Amino acid sequence: METHTNVLLVTANVGSLFDQVGDIEKYWLQEFSTVYKYNPRFIALHFQEVGGKNYRENMKHAELFFRTIENLPEMADFNRACVYIDSDYISDNFTALGSMYYIHNSLKNIQQYDFNVKEFKAITGYNKHVGSLEALTTLEKEKFSKNFWPDFKWSRKGYMRTRWLIDDQALDLVNIHLFHDASNIIAYNSSPSVYSLNRKRALKYVMSRISDSRDSHVPFFLFGDFNFRLDTLSLVQNLCLPDMHMVNKVKKKNSSSEVELITFKEIDHDHQILQIETKVFDYLDKALFSKNNVKELLKFDKEISAFSETITEEDIQFPPSYPYSEENTKPEEYMKTRCPAWCDRILMSQDMRDIIHRQENNESNVVYNTLGPKVCMGDHKPVFLCFTLKTIAY
């Protein structure tokens, strides 16, 4: 008999939440409570940058924040949980990832995979793992080696995987954090950018790891902060040429020259339209990145296309998820630090799409959106996916 289980997936880069404790946390919890209207029976939360930049000081607060989530009134009927918080910042394998899974008391037949003995096991009670996660067998965690990005002195980027069996349906849930764009000017230099190419290498590695022969292939979700960016060179060329002229400001560094500022101005009026620096992307027309322009902007969202044969995604109908203002009075504005982009994503294997239940001629039971569009949630808006999983109960 085919059965249906409501599932909620959420991904959130919470770095600025812990760096600015206060109203952001209040709004975060308030907005998270709104998704219970979708009546989830299995909840998967994937966090990145747990503890923020000052993780040594903030990690204890992070643990309190996660406990607050568990104590929300809406969570009262979730009687089982598996929580993994990589908070061991002394370790060389520290990723600052957090994966939290909650199971409603009405969901009877659910098991978790043990990667050591290669079998599923029943879940009882609350299973919390905070600190070092290296010895766990129900989790695979890996920090990317320096080979992926040798110019970075240090990075917390990596991935974390768990495997589940709901009734007869097995699926992998992978929490992932890929490399960011360190410089807007370097990102503008080529199409695709050097950063995009390195993200591609890292994602290709994760894809090969979760589909290799060590464990049988099952449908999967990859959700986290992919740091996918719009193709900056193509976007700027589309926006600023041929009606504008470009001016480069060059600084001398030892015996070489280096561009430190790029501006685009109207040819006739010398009016500045765009300014690009290492950590500045200031485009005059803010409406460009509004919800009304999503379809046009997605033409420059190219990084997922290299994996189109194996990975898919629900249609994006929300504005870029990053970088929003961290000021409470400007929750719908972007900071002028980066070109807005859909960094935070919920992707799935092609065969995963086949086991999502969709109402005939109406896909309203599948919801892909951001949390807190009108309140400050930090520099990243969390992204969620609600859907109904098709299973067979025996």
Secondary structure, 3 states (H helix, E strand, C coil): CEEEEEEEEEEEECHHHHHCCCHHHHHHHHHHHHHHHHCCCEEEEEEECCCCCCHHHHHHHHHHHHHHHHCCHHHCCEEEEEEEEECCCCCCCCCCCEEEEEEECCCCCEEEEECCCCEEEECCCEEEEEECCCCCCCCEEEECCHHHCCCCCCCCCEEEEEEEEECCEEEEEEEEECCCCCCHHHHHCCCCCHHHHHHHHHHHHHHHHHCCCCCCCCCEEEEEECCCCCCHHHHHHHHHCCCEEEEEEEEEECCEEEEEEEEEEECCCCCEEEEEECCEEEECCHHHHCHHHHHHHHHHCCHHHHHCCCEECCCCCCCCCECECCCCCCCCCECCCCCCECCEEEEEEHHHHCCEECECCECCCCEEEECCCCCCCCCCCCEEEEEEEEEECC
